[in-house]
Amino acid sequence: MTAALMNTYQPLALSFTRGLGTRLWDQAGREYLDAVAGVAVTNVGHSHPRIVAAISEQAAMLLHTSNLYSIDWQQQLARKLTQLSGMERAFFNNSGGEANETALKLARLYGWRKGIEQPLVVVMANAFHGRTLGTLSASDGPAVRLGFNDLPGDFAKVPFGDLAALDQLQQKHGARIVAILVEPIQGESGVQLAPPGYLKALRDLCNRHAWLLMLDEIQTGIGRTGQWFAFQHEGIVPDVMTLAKGLGNGVPIGACLARGRAADLFTPGSHGSTFGGNPLACRVGCTVLDIIEEQGLLENVRVQGERLLTRLRAELAENPNVLAIRGQGLMIGIELKQPIRDLTLIAARDHGLLINVTRGKTIRLLPPLTIDEREVGMIVRGVGLAVSTD
Ligand SMILES: *Cc1c(COP(=O)(O)O)cnc(C)c1O
């Protein structure tokens, strides 16, 4: 937009000055229904009064002291997250990429303790884990990787959902493998769901070979799919899980949680963060979890998510542009046959709806977890109009 900014994004000519709940207002005062939520971030809605109060009270009291001192809100958030997830210990960062770096360092340490000299982490084709050099190396696709060689090379890639490929990899490199890093639903690559039973099979495989199962729940976590964490639909528990996005509702925070043999790998000095886990971010995190609980938002995601998916399928059933509609809870992808033109985004915008496009061909819907039946109708209508414009 402006030459003073590095050329990393191509933002729409649209800028917002205010948000409340599921709505945003642009500079001209026009209202929009936000079905993007800052990419799965503002899960409890914009300017939630309890978040506003938590931020202003904490800002007036204490923003930052560093991890040289114990931080009560950090311990509270760790307790809440471990209780909700069945994990045992947490480390706090400022972003998803950093949380995944923490997970990758745990995998390295785990291998080192086992005497494995060149530890290998299994990752998936089309994965997205972040933009740091390490997480980029764990991610797939020339769009994010091109020009950044040499990336750290301690990863082996298999197709998402393909157990036979994993079996072959095990036979070839089994002795070097220390962990599997996987998104329960691949968000950035177009809301790709794993086949039923896949996570359970990965859990069994990790148990059998003493590998760590590390789930990247940065996009799927914090209620997005209708459970606190997507793995809870599958009746398994990972060894390591990463969170960010929805945990702070817009205040930057990331977390890496671990249990069992992964929980005690770090020792004083082996990892750290200046800002990570500060009182402001952790108090907001605690407040987000309270709001989700008290407003019954997990149930709302299940009900409205099902409704949205069903109505989209009905609305778009005869649309020749649509290839597939898939999702879980309020994480829904509509894959089109042709690459999506800007017109689609503009058409949606002109109908007062904000939608997102990922991997060029998939409309991604990630509305706040608070949407109601009327708003589901607005999204279905807006998407219908946008897709038929294309
Ligand atoms: C967004 C995202 C990340 C990266 O998070 P940042 O906060 O942008 O570093 C990593 N993994 C997944 C699955 C994500 O959706």
The ligand as an SDF file (V2000), in Angstrom:
LIG
                    3D

 15 15  0  0  0  0  0  0  0  0999 V2000
   -1.2110  -19.1040   11.6190 C   0  0  0  0  0  0  0  0  0  0  0  0
   -0.5700  -20.4130   11.7730 C   0  0  0  0  0  0  0  0  0  0  0  0
    0.7670  -20.5320   12.1680 C   0  0  0  0  0  0  0  0  0  0  0  0
    1.6870  -19.3370   12.3400 C   0  0  0  0  0  0  0  0  0  0  0  0
    1.2890  -18.4840   13.3630 O   0  0  0  0  0  0  0  0  0  0  0  0
    1.9500  -17.0010   13.4650 P   0  0  0  0  0  0  0  0  0  0  0  0
    1.3350  -16.4470   14.7040 O   0  0  0  0  0  0  0  0  0  0  0  0
    1.5750  -16.2730   12.2220 O   0  0  0  0  0  0  0  0  0  0  0  0
    3.4150  -17.1960   13.5890 O   0  0  0  0  0  0  0  0  0  0  0  0
    1.2800  -21.8020   12.3640 C   0  0  0  0  0  0  0  0  0  0  0  0
    0.5190  -22.8990   12.1850 N   0  0  0  0  0  0  0  0  0  0  0  0
   -0.7680  -22.8230   11.8000 C   0  0  0  0  0  0  0  0  0  0  0  0
   -1.5610  -24.0750   11.6350 C   0  0  0  0  0  0  0  0  0  0  0  0
   -1.3540  -21.5770   11.5750 C   0  0  0  0  0  0  0  0  0  0  0  0
   -2.6230  -21.5280   11.1610 O   0  0  0  0  0  0  0  0  0  0  0  0
  1  2  1  0
  2  3  1  0
  2 14  2  0
  3  4  1  0
  3 10  2  0
  4  5  1  0
  5  6  1  0
  6  7  2  0
  6  8  1  0
  6  9  1  0
 10 11  1  0
 11 12  2  0
 12 13  1  0
 12 14  1  0
 14 15  1  0
M  END
$$$$
